[in-house]
């Protein structure tokens, strides 16, 4: 109660100060604490150290008393969503951190160490907000920097002992595949009221086996379960789900408080990871039978449909295990109103399908890469564009043509940030003009070299080759770039096109991160604000006027997952955003003499229905999409059904680091992840699958060390949960090239296995 009353007192004092200031009866704080922080970051990036110290010292002097009261009210980090309640504390701790960074860069090492030690001691649960959507621990980053100052290097984080085990089933069940019609009855297949009624639960449990619903008894007789059951209560079920101790995780996920659907999904995943493919297929299929309407929530609090995920994992396993000679006949889950964050209005139309043996002709085509190609694609019913054309065939397939020839987007997200630079403190430089050695050659595009033996030295024979040449050899034919916030060097881009044959997807952020709208970050872009709209349209017009005559511009791109929010309110006003995006597309088409296609870069299929209703002038639906190694699941089908437009993935990938796995294992996983995703794209291109896939853009070319703040340290912290090898996003490791130990940045390139995978796939 004491801590709570102190917290309330601090908030009350802050309220009274604000109220009194508004009445003009006292001297007000010179600015809000966040104002000090934002200005201090900007000054730090410009290396205006004296101004940095004035700003942070003033902020600390004015707000430290309130910050200390908030700090005393905490015994751990605030729960997600409550961080803003401790804003003053977070801002003061950030000021200490900025002060320490400034002193470090001034060479005042001992003073910097004192400041970092102070913030660790005073504000252990403080966090600073990252514009990419999460909070980072100031204590953790201060400890890393302090260790670097004390020892000259950063120790690798302690992994601890990694327990590796696989599942050894006690009861495999009596049937594979299970004939569910034998043990119950299906009602209203394909309809809203679908359900499966179990008539013989004992027989079904015997047929399915251990870990497959409704069998809840076999595990109790499993001798391996008996060994660990008394210790399971101590284990965090979510943490162990992502570990390599698959056996213990499997047993733990029999006794967790989660829903039956979620327990079944995780058990199926663990079975798959243990190589028990038939049993994993049983697990995923049982979800389609019993729990097709189940859902969970992502880190970003968007709905995640367990039934749909199970359906496509099941299809993936059947496709990649042809020796089983099985196919899922039917099998579909349609979710009406399933494109927003409100699950209350969802309507499920469910057909669980039936697992059966393949016929002779199905065997012939089912397990070729993408099945049999559709015929009669010659008749074109719709054409858009001139040199760069989108064509639609009578079959409903879409294709991109450049100079009359089919063009599959083999794209790359390119931002070769030098180690030590960061947009967070304003130190990031423009790669299109960066020439550190002053030899009139742009560094990364022309002077990067491959560290073939990964010894962090440029040995004899490791000559400069440049990123453009490396990408050309890999098969890249297009880069995704934005003309904000840096002015792009048109000479460099022209050379890239002329010599290396690489085009550009030219983008405007359309108010994301408040870029283009002239809104401040705290306010964010409001898509109903006439002034913001005017500023953004001027930004779009400037882009088109500057680049409309450049032959290397392939497609115009609007936004970057604006529907997730962050610096804009498209998440709260999706209809306003998409209506405005369409207005921007109309403007582009009125200005571009070549009538190139206009695309959007949305966030997965969130608000896809709103896009379909409001964006007739946007030609291509693009989205940043991270759905795991299984590819993009129903993405292509949903875009075709709801919007009937061609589609592309504007961003996808995974990290080459995973906690608990070796470098070789992690990099191999990254390569396989990309292979599977590209196969999924090919299998939905013109003539196959949904027939609307135009290609994709890999995220990303090279590891960027600033993503978890400290830009001189290659951070291994998982910033958010996701569908990856260890269950987390490791944002600083998504590159298909590495930068070694960072000492030779921005020149050194470690080519990871994913690079060579694409070199084979794209050539």
FENKA-V810695 format. One record per backbone hydrogen bond with DSSP energy under -0.5 kcal/mol. NH is the residue of the N-H (numbers start at 1). CO is the residue of the C=O. If there is no record, write none. Layout:
NH&CO  NH&CO
//
This chain:
5&1  6&2  7&3  8&4  9&5  10&6  11&7  12&8  13&9  14&10  15&11  16&12  17&13  18&14  19&15  20&16  21&17  22&18  23&19  24&20  24&21  25&20  35&32  36&32  37&33  38&34  39&35  40&36  41&37  42&38  43&39  44&40  45&41  46&42  47&44  48&43  49&47  52&48  53&49  54&50  55&51  56&52  57&53  58&54  59&55  60&56  61&57  62&58  63&59  64&60  67&63  68&64  69&65  70&66  71&67  72&68  73&69  73&70  74&71  82&79  85&82  86&83  87&84  90&86  91&87  92&88  93&89  94&90  95&91  96&92  97&93  98&94  99&95  100&96  101&97  102&98  103&99  104&100  105&101  106&102  107&104  108&103  109&107  112&108  113&109  114&110  115&111  116&112  117&113  118&114  119&115  120&116  121&117  122&118  123&119  126&123  128&136  130&134  133&130  134&130  136&128  138&126  139&126  141&137  142&138  143&139  144&140  145&141  146&142  147&143  148&144  149&145  150&146  151&147  152&148  153&147  155&153  163&161  164&162  165&163  165&244  169&167  174&206  175&207  176&177  180&178  182&179  183&180  184&180  185&197  187&195  190&350  191&188  191&350  194&191  195&187  197&185  197&195  198&196  199&183  200&183  204&200  205&201  206&202  207&203  208&204  209&205  210&171  212&209  213&211  215&212  216&214  220&217  221&217  221&218  222&219  226&222  227&223  228&224  228&225  229&225  231&228  232&228  234&231  235&232  237&235  240&236  241&237  242&238  242&239  243&240  246&165  246&244  249&245  250&246  251&247  252&248  253&249  254&251  255&251  255&252  263&259  264&260  265&261  266&262  267&263  268&264  269&265  270&266  271&267  272&268  273&269  274&270  275&272  276&271  277&275  280&276  281&277  282&278  283&279  284&280  285&281  286&282  287&283  287&284  288&284  289&285  290&286  291&287  294&291  296&304  298&302  301&298  304&296  306&294  306&304  307&294  309&305  310&306  311&307  312&308  313&309  314&310  315&311  316&312  317&313  318&314  319&315  320&316  321&317  321&318  324&321  325&322  327&356  329&327  329&354  330&328  332&351  334&349  336&334  336&347  338&335  340&337  343&341  345&342  346&343  347&336  349&334  350&191  350&348  351&332  354&329  356&327  358&325  363&359  364&360  365&361  366&362  367&363  368&365  374&687  380&378  381&392  382&392  384&390  386&388  386&594  389&387  389&401  390&384  391&389  391&399  392&382  393&397  394&379  396&393  398&691  399&391  401&389  402&405  403&387  405&402  407&400  409&407  409&694  410&408  411&409  411&696  412&478  413&698  414&412  414&480  415&413  417&415  420&711  421&418  425&422  427&422  428&422  431&429  433&430  434&430  438&435  443&434  446&442  447&443  448&444  449&747  450&463  451&449  451&749  452&450  454&451  459&457  462&459  463&461  465&448  466&448  467&444  468&445  469&445  470&466  471&467  472&468  473&469  474&470  475&471  476&471  477&410  478&410  479&503  480&412  481&479  481&505  483&507  488&486  490&488  493&489  494&490  495&491  496&492  497&493  498&494  499&495  500&495  500&496  501&497  502&496  503&477  503&501  504&552  505&479  506&504  506&555  507&481  507&505  508&557  511&515  512&509  513&566  514&511  514&567  515&512  518&514  524&520  525&511  525&567  527&525  529&526  530&528  533&529  534&530  535&531  536&532  537&533  538&534  539&535  540&536  541&537  542&538  543&539  544&540  545&541  546&542  547&543  548&544  550&547  553&550  554&504  554&552  555&504  556&597  557&506  558&599  559&508  561&601  562&601  564&561  565&562  569&525  572&569  573&569  577&573  578&574  579&575  580&576  581&577  582&578  583&579  584&580  585&581  586&582  587&583  588&584  589&585  590&586  591&587  591&588  592&588  593&591  595&592  599&556  600&620  601&558  602&600  602&622  604&602  604&624  606&603  607&339  608&605  611&607  612&608  613&609  614&610  615&611  618&615  619&598  619&617  620&598  621&646  622&600  622&620  623&648  624&602  625&623  625&651  627&625  631&628  635&632  638&634  639&635  640&636  641&637  642&638  643&639  644&639  645&639  646&619  647&692  648&621  649&695  650&623  650&648  651&623  652&697  656&733  661&658  666&662  667&663  668&664  669&665  670&666  671&667  672&668  673&669  674&670  675&671  676&672  677&673  678&674  679&675  680&676  681&677  682&678  683&679  684&681  685&682  688&685  691&688  692&684  693&684  694&647  696&409  697&649  698&411  699&652  700&698  701&413  703&737  705&703  707&704  709&706  710&708  711&709  713&710  715&713  719&717  719&729  720&729  722&727  724&722  727&724  729&720  730&728  731&729  733&730  734&731  736&700  737&701  738&750  742&739  745&742  747&744  748&744  749&449  750&738  751&749  752&736  752&750  755&752  756&752  757&753  758&754  759&755  760&756  761&757  762&758
//
